[in-house]
Amino acid sequence: MRTIDLLMAEHDIIERGLAVLERAVRRIESGQPVPDAYCRWAPEFLAKFADACHHAKEEDLLFPLLKQRGVLEQGGPIGVMLYEHDAGRDCVRRMREACAAEPIDKANLAAASKQFITVLRQHIFKENNILFRMASNLLSEEEDVELDARFTQVEQQRELPAVRERYTAELARWEREIP
């Protein structure tokens, strides 16, 4: 399914971001330097790419369609995904707060980052291996085409291709700079 492929490709970008974040946390915890610019960039990437670009398509388009097709929110997989989105937002909020301190509160940044990494890796696994498979089985080809058109419309309205391009390029930079 085209829509599921797009969401999984975005997961791949997010996973790359989590890998860099994990390396940055290890450096912070071992007393090695981590650029302040990266520390400020990471929560912005997570808020603007993972949440505003990726989660928004799920919450605004995919999840409502799945609910129409009988997938439960309360006590079901959609409810779990929404709870985890909110848990991730709380971690990003804490990361931003740590970055707003002068100097950056790297200990709290690392703590919030570690929690975020755990939540999001488990979340991505569940979506890729459970929810997206469920969606592929439930949605017809016509529904996928319609959902894809709605994804494209939302992406154009919110200028998300530029967001994806920007953060993918910046991510490649940090992958090189934080080995």
MOFEN-V447331 format. One record per residue. RES is the residue in one small letter. PSI is psi as a letter, one per 30 degrees, with the letter a starting at -180 (999 if undefined). Layout:
BEGIN
RES_PSI / RES_PSI
END
This chain:
BEGIN
m_k / r_e / t_e / i_e / d_e / l_e / l_e / m_e / a_e / e_e / h_e / d_e / i_e / i_e / e_e / r_e / g_e / l_e / a_e / v_e / l_e / e_e / r_e / a_e / v_e / r_e / r_e / i_e / e_f / s_g / g_g / q_l / p_k / v_k / p_k / d_e / a_e / y_e / c_e / r_e / w_e / a_e / p_f / e_e / f_e / l_e / a_e / k_e / f_e / a_e / d_d / a_e / c_e / h_e / h_e / a_e / k_e / e_e / e_e / d_f / l_e / l_e / f_e / p_e / l_e / l_e / k_e / q_e / r_g / g_g / v_k / l_k / e_d / q_k / g_g / g_a / p_e / i_e / g_e / v_e / m_e / l_e / y_e / e_e / h_e / d_e / a_e / g_e / r_e / d_e / c_e / v_e / r_e / r_e / m_e / r_e / e_e / a_e / c_f / a_f / a_l / e_j / p_l / i_k / d_i / k_f / a_e / n_e / l_e / a_e / a_e / a_e / s_e / k_e / q_e / f_e / i_e / t_e / v_e / l_e / r_e / q_e / h_e / i_e / f_e / k_e / e_e / n_e / n_f / i_d / l_e / f_e / r_e / m_e / a_e / s_e / n_f / l_e / l_k / s_l / e_e / e_e / e_e / d_e / v_e / e_e / l_e / d_e / a_e / r_e / f_e / t_e / q_e / v_e / e_e / q_e / q_e / r_g / e_h / l_e / p_e / a_e / v_e / r_e / e_e / r_e / y_f / t_e / a_e / e_e / l_e / a_e / r_e / w_e / e_e / r_e / e_f / i_i / p_999
END
